């Protein structure tokens, strides 16, 4: 795709139109209430949340992408000055309310940008998404799949969100005399909280701004800001810590639950015996770790739930696809080439490292088969950080113009305070040339 046409989740100057996959802060960095650089395309639900997230934003800039429908956008080629048409379809990503994948089609070929997503094998909603995607593609081929590679490592294996949600309920039931604190973001985990409320027939406390979001999303009579009517409270993730839980336990017995694909561990600080929450960079299946202190194991029926601290449980409730789900998704899409949208200096895994062999163009693997292990100086090597510029291949199943390429330019990396393994800025600017940085 020619430079200067489209940007996805990136808000700098230089594009004619902009697309937002969802409203999480790592995808909106650079977007503000005063932003006015062009038309902004997003899902209907995301548009509904915009005035609350960015009060004062010129809403006339917003354009709605109805899920499952093709939208044609007329743009001007910067090089020729001639009209070019880009078609785009939004497909439910099932990551958080309003999140969508974006399927682009035009003279440049066919590109699929997943944003953050989780398509579980057992999910009926995900099955609808699969059907929508396959129907949209027909005989077309995805030249480049821009993939949510957050958990692109075979070490990451966790159950469906339905199973994990029930594990949270079981923890609450097993602590009938405790207050319960659950760490969540400003958007997402609504289905988890609804499951808890429905199963236990209770209301759940949320902070005032979160209650406004819940009402915008259509949740009424389930959440409250009155602490006296419930013992279960959903709090901002940034306020969830071992120090907080220890202080709360001096007032009343309290248990914390962190629903995340990443485990929380207790790690001693240098020079004292205090503990602080830390996210580790890798871990084996069943949530065992090489570092940290795992103090207790919950009942066998809770499976992968661990108690990493006397007051905190880590539950593998993830809104991102785990490794096997990513592999199933790639097998479904069968792209010519893959590029990861998570580009973090702390834990970047190029999807080609594990899945290059699954590409239609039979991209060379960047590493060993994921079932194999490589040891360097006695240490197990899971993945390496690499960079690759591989052009899209010509498909034998559809007519393709030779020389079509679409590159993803991701700039800027900063480690999040909340999640050290997630890229703070996931900006995608679809351009002709990819930066070598």
C-alpha positions, 0 to 999 in steps of 0.5 A: 500500500502506498505511503500516505493513505491509511494508519491503524492505531497510530495517530501521527500526521501523514495519512488521509484516514485513520482506523482504531481497533479498540479504545485501550490506551496502548492503541490510543497513545497520541489520540486526544480530545483536540486531535483533528488530523483526518477521518477516524473509522471505528466500530459503532460501540467504540464511537459510542464510548468516544465522548466519555474517553475523549471529551471535546473530540470533534465527533464529526470526524468519526465514521462508523464501521458496521461489523461484517459489512464492506465499506468503500473509501475513496482516497487520492494517490500521493504519487499519481494524484489519481483516485484509489478505492480501499475496501475495509470490513470490521470483524468482531475481535472479541477482545474488549467491547467495540474491538474489531479486526480490519480486513483491507482490500484494494489495488495493493492486495488483501491485508488483515489487521487483527488488533488485539483479539481472542477467538477461542475454539469453543466460543460461538461468537468467535465462530461467527467471526470465523464464518464472517472472515471466510465469507469475506475472503471468498477466493481472496488470499491475505497477503500480509496478516498483521497479528496480535502476537502477545502470547506467541510462545508455546509456553502460554497456554490457558483455558477459555474465558468461560472456564477461567470465569468459573475459577474466579467464582470458585475462589470467591465461594471458597472465601465466604468471609473475605472481601474480594478485590479484582484487578481490571482495566478501564475497559474489558472483563465485563463478561467476567464481572457479569458471570460473577454477578449472575452466578453469585446473585450479587452486585459488584462495586466499581469506581465511579468512572467505571460505572459510567462505562458500564452504563454506556455498555448497557449493564444496569442494576449489576454494578454499584459504587456503594461498598456497603452492599457487596463484598466483591470489588473491581478496582483499577489494575494500577491500584492492585498490589501486594502492599494494598492487599496487606493493608486491607487485611489489617482492616478485614480479611481480603483476597485479591484476584488478578485475571490475566494471561500473565501470572503475578509472582511475589519477588523479594526486594533487594535489601529488605524482606518486603514483597512487590508484584512483578510480571515475569518474562516467561513461564512454563505451562500450568503457571509454574515459574523459574522465579518468584515464590508460589506459596500455595496451590488452590483446590485441584478442581481450579486447575491452573489457578495459583496462589502466588501470595497469601492474599493474591490468586492469579487466574488465567483469564485472558482477552488475548489468544494463547499460542494454540489459538494463534496457530489455529487462527493462522491455519484458518487464514493461511496468509502469505506472510505474517507480521506481529503488531506487538513490538516490545524490546522486552519480549518480542516474538516474531510470529515467523519464528514459529509459524513461517512454515504455515505461510502460503509462500512457505516463509523460512523459519526464523528458529527451531520448530516450537516443539524442539528446544535449543540450549545455550550455556545450559539455558533453554532458549524459547525465542529470539528477537529478529527482524525480517523484510519478506515481500508478499508472495504470489498466490496460486489460488487468486489472481495477484499483481506481481510486486504487491507489497504492504509493509508495517512501520511500527515506531516507538517502544515504551514499557508499560507500568502495568504490564511489562510484557505489553507494548505501550504503543501498538501503532501501525502505519501501512506504508510502502517501506518498512523502517529497519529500526 
